[in-house]
């Protein structure tokens, strides 16, 4: 499924969290994400060439999250690494929104290469 071309929808009462089978099927469309079923979360570790690239990613992550109205937890550490964790807080589990944001974040890192020297 092409989650990156979808838009998050507000979680309202009666929206069920995804079943483990649905999570497994949706996970196949993402690259490098792991489902932590015991905590009902998606997680991915990103590594960048330098601190500024990691910070550009974090800022872009914030823009994606705000545009989608769905906000992950993230941790910038070791100067060039970012861990991202997604889950739908209101449901206490995973929803399609988590996969939409994950897919959109995966489109970001390619644009965070350091600028060319001298230019």
C-alpha positions in Angstrom: 0.0 0.0 0.0 1.3 3.5 -0.8 0.9 5.2 2.6 3.0 8.2 1.6 0.2 9.4 -0.7 -2.5 9.2 2.0 -3.5 11.8 4.6 -3.9 11.2 8.3 -7.4 11.3 9.6 -8.3 12.4 13.1 -8.8 9.5 15.5 -12.4 9.6 16.7 -14.2 7.2 19.0 -14.8 3.8 17.5 -11.7 3.7 15.4 -10.1 0.3 16.2 -6.4 -0.2 16.4 -4.8 -2.4 13.8 -4.6 -6.1 14.5 -1.2 -7.8 14.5 -2.0 -9.3 11.0 -2.8 -5.8 9.7 0.3 -4.4 11.2 2.4 -7.2 9.6 0.8 -6.5 6.2 1.3 -2.7 6.4 4.9 -3.1 7.6 5.8 -4.8 4.3 5.3 -1.5 2.5 7.8 0.3 4.7 11.6 0.2 4.6 13.6 -0.5 7.8 10.7 0.1 10.3 10.1 -2.5 13.0 6.8 -3.2 14.8 7.2 -3.5 18.5 4.0 -5.4 19.1 4.5 -5.7 22.9 4.3 -1.9 23.1 2.1 -1.4 20.0 4.7 1.0 18.4 6.6 1.4 15.2 10.3 2.3 15.4 13.1 3.3 13.1 16.7 4.3 13.5 18.1 6.8 11.1 21.8 7.7 10.7 23.0 10.8 8.9 26.3 12.1 7.6 26.6 14.9 10.2 24.8 16.7 12.9 23.3 19.4 10.6 21.8 16.7 8.3 20.2 15.1 11.4 18.9 18.4 12.5 17.4 19.1 9.0 15.7 15.8 9.2 14.3 16.6 12.7 13.0 19.9 11.5 11.4 18.3 8.4 10.0 15.5 10.6 8.3 18.2 12.7 6.8 19.8 9.6 5.4 16.4 8.4 4.0 15.6 11.8 2.3 19.0 12.1 0.9 18.8 8.6 -0.5 15.4 9.4 -1.7 16.2 12.9 0.1 13.0 14.1 3.2 13.5 16.2 5.9 10.8 16.8 8.4 10.7 19.6 12.0 11.1 18.5 15.4 11.2 20.0 18.5 12.9 18.4 21.6 11.3 19.9 25.3 10.5 19.1 25.4 13.8 17.0 24.1 12.1 13.8 21.4 9.6 14.8 17.7 9.9 15.2 15.3 7.3 16.6 11.6 7.7 15.7 8.7 6.0 17.5 5.2 6.1 16.2 1.9 5.0 17.8 -1.6 6.4 18.1 -1.8 7.5 21.6 -5.6 7.8 21.7 -5.9 4.1 20.7 -3.0 2.8 22.7 -1.8 1.0 19.6 -1.1 1.4 15.9 -3.4 2.9 13.3 -3.1 3.6 9.6 -1.9 7.2 10.6 1.3 5.7 12.0 2.1 4.1 8.7 1.3 7.2 6.8 3.7 9.3 8.8 6.4 6.6 8.7 6.1 6.4 4.9 6.4 10.2 4.6 9.4 10.3 6.9 11.1 7.7 4.7 10.9 10.1 1.8 12.9 12.8 3.7 16.5 11.5 4.3 17.7 11.5 0.7 17.5 15.3 0.8 19.7 15.7 3.8 23.2 15.2 2.3 25.7 17.8 3.4 26.1 20.8 1.0 29.0 20.5 -1.5 32.3 22.0 -0.3 32.9 25.5 -1.4 29.3 25.9 -2.7 
